[in-house]
Amino acid sequence: MASRRTTITDTSSSFDTPLAHELAEIRRRKQALASSSLPLPSKTRIITVSNQKGGVGKTTTTVNLAAALARSGAKVLVIDLDPQGNASTALSVEHRADVQSVYDVIVSDEELGDVVQKSPEFDRLYCVPANIHLAGAEIELVSLVAREQRLGRALRRYLDSLDEPFHYVFIDCPPSLGLLTINAFVAATEVLIPIQCEYYALEGLSQLLQNIQLIERHLNPDLQVSTILLTMYDSRTNLANQVAQDVRDHFPRETLDTIIPRSVRVSEAPSYGQSVISYDPNSSGSLSYLEAAAEMARRGVMPKKSESTNGEGE
């Protein structure tokens, strides 16, 4: 009789393990995402994803947020403005050297609609690819008229010509503050900054913010930093927790509650020409990007600080 009691106790305790808790949490998050529908913006949100530091998750964030929103029913366009073409690879769109790309739009005045490709990821996900020719665009743009506004003008012509507008446009920037990135800032209305939860995370951020303010003042008064997303988070380290808290202290309005953890699945997905949303929809990385996309959609575009201050004064 005693041995039978022991067996029953051991069986019940197996449901109270770290793995069981993790599975239960994943199930809860999936149910929460499945039970909610995301609002669609009344006009196109054009979002530049930028950080001059390399390796912070710009392309990963661009691709996975775009895929998450397209999966929820939004019509989404990704513009790959990085000469490496990683966003094009992750979305499985053709970007060989002989394929028309964003280079032809900003340097040769091709229409944006002629280079847009449909991604096989989701029915409502599209991409403007980048190829190797974009590597020389910085030099070629120097001598062109209205060099900072070429992408913005092409994008607005394209959006105005559509019967069914896009809900979101994401522009994936190179890790620099050159003319390509300036074109992205001038074309956009919002900036999303991914910040990795690691040492030196905030280094160089002040310079980026100063450049955004200059763009806002002289070239694009509609531009604002609307979203900051914490990436590569490792809850086991004190450093990651400290960096996350520092970012929230500096940018309480802009920083999303959702944090993107370090994930093997997120790193693997591009090698299969997929976002993690379709590669492994049950992984922690996929769920986190789905939650971040939902949070972005529900937040909408917050008023600028100056506008909210004026409103309070009135």
N, C-alpha and C positions, 0 to 999 in steps of 0.2 A: 504493500500500500504506500509505503514511504517513497519507493522508487517511482511509482506512478505520479505522485504529487510533484516530484522533482522534474519529471518530463514535462508536465503541464506548465510549470513555472518557467522552464527554459524556453518553451515554445512561445509563451506570451512575451517574454523579455526580448525575443528576436524582433518584435515590432517596435522596440524602443532603442534603435541603433542610429548612428549618424547617417548611414545609407538610407534607412527608412525615412528619417526626417527630410533628407535631401529629396527623395522621390516624392514625398508628400508636398514639399514646397514647390517642386516643379509642376506637379499636378494642379496645385492651387493657382499658380501663375498662368498656366495654360487656360484654365477655366475662366479666370478673370479677363484674359485677353479675348477669349472666344465669346464671352457674354456681352461685350461692349462694342458698339460701332463708332467709328471715328468720324468727327465732323469734317466736311470738306471746305476749304477756304472759298470765300466768295470771289476772290480774284487771285491770279497766279502769284505764288510766293517764290521769289527768285533768291536762292540762298547760295552764297559763296562759302565753300569749306576751305579754311585757310589757317595755316600756322607756318611760320618761316622755318621752324625746326623740322628736320626730317624724322621719320620713324615714329610719329605720334598717332598714327591711325587715320590720316586724312582720307585716303582713298578707301580704306576699309569702312570708315564711317559713312562716306558718300554713298558707296554701293549698297551697304546694308540698310541704311535709312531709306534710300530710294526704293529698294526691293520691299521693305516692310510696308511702306505707304502704298506701293502698287498692289501688294497682296491684299491690302484692306479696301481696295477699290478706287484709289486715287490714280489719276493719269499723271505720270512722272517722266521728266526728261533729265538725263544726266549728260552734262557737257564735260568731256574729258579734256582738260587744258594742261595736262602734265605730259611733257614729251615722252616720258616712259610708257605711257599708254596703259597703265595698270588697271584703271577703271574699265577701259575697253575690253581688256582680257577677262576681268572678273565677270563682265556682263555678256561674254561670248559674242561680241560683235566683231566683224572683220576689220582689221586695221593694218593690213600690209601697206608697204610703201606706195603701191599703185592704187590704193583705195582713197577716194576723196574723203577729206577729214576736216577738222576744225581749222587746220592750217589754211586750206583753200578759202575758208570763210573770212578769216581775219587778214590775210595777206593778199589774196587774189579776188576778193569781193564776190565769191560764190554765194548763192542763197543758202541759208542754213537748212531750209527744207530739203535741199538736194543731197545733203550729207547725213541726215537723220536716219538711223537704222533702228529697227524693232529688236529688242532683246528677247531671246527665247525664254528668259527667266519667268516673266509674267506678261499677260496679254496687254497690260496698260503701261509697260515700262519700255522706254526708248533711250537711245544713246547717240550722241555726236562723238565719233571716235577721234582719237589722237594717234598720229603715227610719227615716224622718225623725222619727217620734214619739220615738225614743230620745234625741233631742237635749234634750228637757225632762225626762228621767227623773231626772237628778241632783237637780233641785229637788223633784220629786214624791216621791222616795224619803225625803227628810229627815223627813217626818211619819209614815212608815209604821212599823209594828211590825217588829222584827227586820230592819231595813233592810239590814244587811250580809250577811244569810244567805238572802235570798230566792231568788237564783239557785241556791245550793248545795242548798237543800231541794228545789226543783223538779227539779233535775238528778238527785238521788239517788232521788226518787220515780219518775222516769222510768226510770232504769237498773234499779231493783229490779223494775219491771213487765215487763221484757223477757225473752222466752224465750231469745233469742240475744243475749248482751251485746255491747256495743262493746268493741273492744280499746283504742282511743284516743279521747279527747275533747280537742280543742284549743279554747281560748277566746281569741279575738282581742280584745285590749284597746284602748281609745282611748289616745292619747299624753298621759295625765294620771294623777294619783293621787287621783281623786275616788271617789265611791261606786260607780260602775260597776266600776272597777278593783278596789276592795276586795271587791265581790261576787265577782269572778273569783278573787281570791286565796283567799277563804273556800271557794269551791266546789272548788278544785283541790287536788291533792296535790303537784304539781311546778310550778316556774316555769322557763320557757325565756326567756333574755334574748338577743335579737339585738344585736350590737354592730358598728357599721360601722367599717371600718378607715380612719378619717379623723380629722382634728384634732378635739379635744374629745370623742373617743369615750367616755372614762371620766368626763366631766363629768356630774354629777348621779347617777352610778351609786351612790355611797355613800348618797345619800338614798333611792334605791329599795331598796337592801339593808336600810337601817334600817327602812323601812316594812314590808318583808317580815318582818323579825324581830319587829316589833310585832304583826303579824297572827298570826304563829306563836305568840307568847307569850300573846295574849289571845283569839284567835278561832279559830285553826286550827293545833293542835299538829302536824298531819301535813304541813304545808307545808314544802318545801325548794327551794332553787335547785339543780336537777339538771343543767341544760344551759346552756351559753353557746355561741352560734354566731357566728362571725366572718363578716360580710357585706360586700358592695361592695368586695372586695379587688382591688387593682390591683398586680400583681407588678412593674410597671415603676417604682414609686415607692418610695423609701426610707422615706417616712412610713408607708405601709401595712405594710411589714415591721416597722417599729418598734412600731406600735400592736399588731399581732398578737403580737409578743413580749411587750409589756407586759401584755396581757390574759392570756397563758399564764403569765407570772410570778406574777400576782396570783391566778389561778384555775386552777391546774394540773389539778385533778380534774374540774372542771366543763366546761372548754373542749373542744369536739370537735376531733379532728384535721382533719376536713374543713373547708375554707374555701369560702365562696360567692364567686365572682368577680363583678366587674361584667360585666353581659351585656345586650346589646340585646334578645335574645330574652326574657329574664326580664321586662323592662320592657314589651315589646309584648304579651305573652300576655293580660293582663287585658282589654285593649281588644277582644279576640275572645271574651271570656267563658270563658277557659280558664286552667288552670295551665300553666306551661312544660313540665310533665311530658307533657302531651298535645299542646301546641302545637308543640313542637319537641323530641322525645325525644332527638335526637342532639346537641343544643347543649351547650356546656360548663356552662351554668347548670342545665340539666335533670340532667345526669350528677352534678353536685355535690350537688344536693338529693336525688337518689336515694342517693348515698353517705352523706350526712348522716343520712337516714332509716334506712339500714341500720346505721349506727354507733349511733344512738339505740336501735334495736331490740335490737342485740346487747349493748349496755351494760346495758340494763335500768335499774332504779332503784338507784343507789348508796346505801349506808347513809349516814345523816347523819354529819357529822364527829364529833359528840358520841358517837354510837353506836359508830363505829369506834374511837374513843379508848378507850371503856369496854371494848370487846372486846379491845383490845391489853393493857389493864391486867389483865384477867382471865387 
